[in-house]
Amino acid sequence: MKKLLVLLCTIFGFASISFAQARLDTNVFIFSRLLPVSPTRVVTVQQNWSSTGAPLQLYFQSISNISAAKAEKLVSLKMGPFKAQVKDIFIWNGALNLLTSVYYPGPGRSNFLLQQFDPKTLVEKQSKLIDAVATPRPSSGSSYQGYCISPDSSHIGFYSWIYAYSEDSVRLNVQVYNRSLEKQWSKQYTLPYLNNRFLINNCALRNNGEFFLFAENYAGRIGAATVIKANLIEHMAVQLRKDLDTARVLRTQLAKGAHFSSLKFGLASDETLYGIGIWQVPRFTVETGLYILKMPLGAATYTQNIEEFPKALYQNAERLTRQDSVLGKHYTPTGFFNYNIYKLYLQATGQMYLLATSGDANMLIRFDDQAKAKYISIIPRLRYSFLDKIYDANLFIKGDSAYFLQTQIEDIFGSPYKLIRIGEKGELIHSLVQSRITGRRPQFMLNAYYCEQIGDRHIILTATDNQIPYDAPRTLTFRIEEIDQVFKDN
């Protein structure tokens, strides 16, 4: 096995380590993920692939930036004659968690298994069969089974969709565990919807064990030639609790003829449930605006606000983008309703950021603690090479500033990255990445896709090799930095 190359260097008066990642077999394994454990430790994930595309092995490495020692772990995903599919790999409760599913085609059943490893030694601590339920096919998507963690990390919850026949009513198993993986409560619920018209997008869990599912139901007919109509999609949050034997459906309501372009739900740090969407009414001229659902902790009811298009904020964002000497060249105007919400960033201060995308443009909306839009910023994706390829991008939040990092690793003669800081009023400020990681060109190029934020102070800056295939890096190097030390205004 190749040894891990560790380069020691000293920056700003403290020891920091730059790591080059090796692999078991460069023809089989590819770098997959980098998971921050703490401001001083990360776990890297690599995986190999079978001829059918299903990963058969995972290779973990645990690395610290205050010690040259590392741990390694090879995990087989072969379960007898069957292959486990990775649902997710995540850090929770001081452990590296691996959630997998194994599909047994005979009975048409999927087993969901959780394994926990010590993030420092990678020794397996425990494993637990979470559920075994009927599924129509291998559970590779999140819709049939998923998990969520409470804001204070005291609980983890799982849902399993019991899907035997397409015309059956939706049945769900919900289970909530504490940090010791002791079951706190579990129930099976039947929802007033049919399996083949229902879709689960995500879930959330409050500190008291209260569970929410975020789902969609199609109110039209389903057939082989069905064309899904957006105005027939019902969006909802489903509330589930230990003391509720019947699920409570929180239905979203829009004006007649209106439908969502996109909608996302999430829990704030104070455990308030939010749903934020972009709606439209396709008339002679498209009417559009914002939708906001809010349900505070302990409230028996929820509020829904349907707001008009924030025209002044949007026009100001377009003006700032057009006037920018770099971004303006890449900007193609589009309607507000064309943006699709990618993610909600819910801050401890009560403020929220909404990141949406439309083609090659990104839109960031900042909300105050009353869920009122404060500003809108539009950041086009840059292009490189004669093929007009698009830069990779990632967003990082620090205080009142948001940083939008764009990178490309293929063209060593082109601009390797562009960092834009969005100020507290939405202004676009060109910034620099002042880290020694950028000095590894051309062997390693800063790659926004693999950069990760740790808390509100630190960031893992990752550079990957620029060898073909570019989307499957074989080696990497990374540094754990303080955001304020490496992101500087130009």
N, C-alpha and C positions, 0 to 999 in steps of 0.2 A: 504494500500500500504506500502510495506517495505520502511524504511527510508534509505537514502544514508549514508553510513558510511564514515565519513571524519576524517582522521588522520593527525594532524598538526605536522610538524617537521621542523627543521631549518637546512639548509645545506649551507655551503660556505657563511654564513652571511646573507642569505636572506630567506624569508619564502617560503616554498614549501609544497604542499599538496599531499598526496597519497590517491587515491580514490578507494573505493570498490563499484562496481556497483551492485545494486539489480534489481529485475524484478517485473513486475506486477503479473505474474503467471509463476512460474518456470517450469510448465508442458507445457506451450504454447509458451512463448516468448523466443527467442534466440538472443544473441548479434550479431549484423551484421557489423556495421562499426563505426569508430571513425574519426570525421572530425575536423581537426585543424582550428580554426577561427583566432587565433592570438597566439603569444607566451605565453599568459596567459589564453586562453579560448579554450575549445573544446566542440563539440556536439557529444554525443553518440547516436547511432541508434540501436534500437532493433526492431524485427518484429516477428509476429506470423504467423502461416501457416494454411491454410485450408486443408481439406482432399485431395484436388487435387494438393496441392503444391503451390498454388498462395497465396501470403501474403494478409491478410485482414486488418491488422492494423500495423501502425508504432508507436513506442514509442520513442520520443526524450527526451534527458536530456541535458541541457546547464550547464556546470561546469567551474568554474574559479579556478586558483591556487593561487589567492590572496584574495579570499573570500569564506566563507563556504556556501553562498547562492547558490541555484540552481533553475532552472526552468524546468518544465516538460510539455510535450505535447503529447496527444494521437490523432493520425490522422487515420480516417477510410478510407479504400480504397474501400468500397462498394458504388457503384454509382447506386442506384435503384436496379434492378435485376442483374446488371453486376458488375464485379470486375475490378478495375483499376490495371494495371501492372506498377510497378516502372521501369522507364527508367533509372533514375539516381538521386542521392542526392548529392549536391555539394554546396560549398561556393562560392558566387560571389557577388561583389558590396555590401559588408557588410551585406549580407542576406544569410539565409539558403534556398536553392532552391530545390524544389521537382518537378521533371518532370515525369509525368505519362501518360499512354495511356489507353483509354477505347475502347474496340472493340464491335461494334454493328453488330451481325451476320446477321440480316435481310438485311440491305443495304450493308453489307460488308464494313463497314467504321470504321476508328479509329480516335478518337478525342485525340489530344495531348494538355495537360494542364500543365501550369507552375504555381506553388504556391510559394510565398516567405514569409519567417518568419523572424522576428527579432532574430538574433542568441543569444541574451542575455535573452530576455523575452519569446521567442518562440511564440509571438503573430503574427498571420497572418497579413502581411502588404498588400498584394494584390495577385490576381490570374488572369491569362490570358489564354484564349483559343488560342493556337498558330496556330493550323491548324486542319482541318477535311478532311481526304482524304481516298480514297479507298485503302484497303490492303487485301491480300488474307486470312489472319489469324490474330489473336492477335499479336500486334507488340511488342513482347518480345525482339527480337534482335535489335541491333543497326542499321542494314542495312536499315530498312524502315524509320527510323527517327532518327535524332541525332542533336547534338549541338556542338559548339566550341566557345571559348572565345578568344578575341584578346590579344596579349602579354601585353598591358598596361591596360587590363580589362575594356576598355572604351566601348566595344561593345560585344554583344553576337549574334551569328548567328544560325539559324535552317535550316535544310533541311527536306523535307517530300517527300517520294517516292510515287507517285500515281500509284498504282499497281492493275489494275482491271483484265486484262487478260494476261496470260503468254506470248503470242505471240505479244503483243502490244510493241511499242517503249517505251523506258524509258522516263517518264516525272517526273520532279522534281519541287517542290516549294522551293524557297530559300528566307529567310527573315532575315534581319539584324536590330537589335534594339540597342538603346543607353542605358545608365545606368538607365534612367527613363522609360525604356520599351516603348519608342516611336519609331515607325518603321522608319528606315532610308531609306530602299529600299527593294523591293521585286520583284521577277520575277518568271515566270514559264518557264522552259527550256525543250526542247525535245532533247534527245541524240540519236545518230545513232546506238543504240544497242537495243536488245530485253530484256524484263523483265526477262525471265527465264534463261538468260545467263549472267546476270549482277550481281555484288556484290559491295556494298559500305562498305568499311572498316572503314573509319574515315573522319574527315574534319579538316580544319584549317581556321583561320580568321585573316587577317591583321588589323592593327589599323585604316586604312582608309576604312574598310568595305569590302575589297576584299576577296572573298570566294574561298576556294579550297576544292574539294572532292577527296578523294583517293580511287580508285576503281579498279575492275578487270572485264574483259569480257572474256568469253570462246568462242574461235573462231571455235571450233568443233561443231559437231551435238550433240543435247541433246535428250536423250531417256530414257526409263525405265531401260535399261541395260547399260547405258553409263558409261565408265570408264574414269574419267577425266585425261587427259594427261597434264603434267606440261608445255610442250613446246607449248601448244595451249592456254595458259592463257596470256592475254594481260594486263599488268599493266599500270596504268595511273594516272595522276593528272588532274583534270578538273577545269579550271580557270573560275570563274564567277564574274562579276562585274556589278555595277549599269549601266555603259555605254556600256555593252556588251549584245546585244539581242540574240546572239548565243554563246553557251558555247565553250570555247577553250580547246581542249584536248591536254595535254602534254604527248606524248607517249614515253615510254621507248624503247630503241633499244639496242639489244645485237647482237653479232656475230651469223651467221647462225648456227643453231643446239644447241645454248645455251639457257638456261632458268634459271629463278630465283629459288633458294632454298627458299629464303624469301626476302621481301622488305618492308621497312618502310619509311614513309614520316613524315616530321615535320617542324615547323617554328622555326628558331633561334630567339634570343632576338632582333637582328637587322632586323628581319622580312625576312631574306633570307629563301627561300624554299629549303629544302634538301630532297633528296630521297637516301637512302643508302641500298644496297642490296648485297646478296651473290649469285653469279651465278655459274653455272656448265655446262660443256659439257660432257655428258656420252659417252666417247670413250673407247678405249682399257684401258687406264688409265684416270681417271676422271680429266679433267682440271677444275680449279675453280679460283675464284678471287672476287674482290670487284667492285661494281658499285656505282657511285656517280653522282646524278643529283643535279644541283645547279641553282637557279634563284633568284638573288638579288632583293630587293625592287626597283620598278621603271623600271626594265629591261624588254625589249620586247621579249627577247629570253632566252633560258635556255641552259646550257651546260651539256654534259654527258661524264663522264670519265669511261672507262672500264679498270680496273687495274688487273694485274696479281696477283696470290696468293702471299700474303706477307710471303713467306716461311721462311725467317730468323727470323722474329718476332714470327711466330707460333712455330718454332722449339725451340726458346729460352723459350717461355712460357711452352712448354711441358717439357723441361729440368728442369725448376724451380719447376714445380709441382711434377715431379718424385722425385726430390731430397728432397722435403719437408717431414719431418718425420711423419706428420699426414696426409696431403692431398695425398701424394704419394700412400698410402695404398688403397685409394678409387678411384684412377684414372685408367680409361680404355681408351686408345688412340682411337681416331676416326678422320675421315677426316674433314677438314675445311668446306666442302660443306654440312656436316651433321648437322651443327648448324642452328637453326631457330631463327631469330631476334625477341626478345621479346619487347624491348623498346629502344628508343633513348632518351638520356638525353642531352639536348641542354643548354649549360651554357652561362651566361652573358658575359664571357670572349671571346666567340666565339668558344671555344673548345667544343667537343662533346664526349660523351661516348655511346657505343653501347653494349647492353647486349643481349647475345644470349644463347640458351640452346640446348643441345643435350643429350637426355637420362638423366643421372645423373650428367652431367658436365655443368658448366656455363663458358662462354667465355666473357671477357670484352675487348673491343677495345677502346683505347683513340685516338681521332683525334685532330690535332691542328686547329688553326683558318683558315687554308687553306684546311681543310678536308683531310689532309695527316695522315695516321696511325702512331702514335708515339710508341705505344707498344700494345702487346696482353698479357692478363693474363688468365689463366685457373684455375678455382676453382671447384673441384669436390664437389658434395653434399655428406655429411657424412651420415652414416647409424647407426641405433641403434636397440637394442633388437635382440632376436634370429630370428625374422621374417625379419630382414634386412630392416626395414622401413627407409624412407628418411626424413632427417631434412627439416623443412620449412626454407625459405630463403628470404632475402630482401637486397636491395642495397641502400646505402646512400652516397651522394657526398658532400665533404667539401673541398673547395679549390683545391689543387692538389692531394688530397687523395680520394680514394673510399673505403668504408667500406662494406664488405660482411658479414652479420650476419646470422648465421644458428642456429636454435633452435629446441628442441623437448620437449613436455610436458607430454609424457606418462610414460617414464622410469625414476622414481625418483632416481634410483641408478646410472643411466648413466650420462654422461656429458650433462648438460642442454643446453649449447650453445658453439659455436665457432665463434669468431670474427676475420676476416682477413682484415688487412689494405693493400690496393694496393698502393704502393708509386708512386711517379711521374715518375719513370722509369719502373714501372710494377713489382717491387719486392713484394713478399708476406711476410707480417710481421704479426706475431701472436700478437693479442691484447686482452685487457680485457674490460669488461663492469663494470665500477666502479660506480655503482648506488645502492641505497638502495632497488630498485625494485627487485634485484636478491636475497635479503635476505628474500623474502616471501615464498621461497621453504619450504616444498613441497606443501603447500596449493595452491600457485600460482606459475606458471612457466613462465619465459620470453617467449613471443610468437612473433616471427619476422613478422608473417603475419599481425598482428594488430599494429605494430609499424609504425609511420608516421613521416616524416621529415617536419619541418615548416621553410620555407625559407632556408638560407644557414648557420644558426647558431644553431637552436634548433631541438630537436627530442622528440617525445612522445614515451617513452618506456612503453610497455604494457605487463602485465602478466595476463594469464587466468588460470582458475581452471583446474586441471588435472583429471576431472571426465568424465566418459563416458556419451554421445558421445564426443570425443575429438575435432571433427571438428565443434561442435556447443556449444561454451562456454556459461555457464549460468551466471557466474560472472567474474569480471575482476578488476584489479587494475592498475593504470598507473601514470606516473610522467612526467612532462615537464622538460627537462634537456637541458643544453648546450652541444653540441656535443663534444667540446674540453674538457669539464669537466668529461665526462663519458666514452669516447672511448680513452683508453690509451694503448700504446705499452707495450707488456709483457717484 
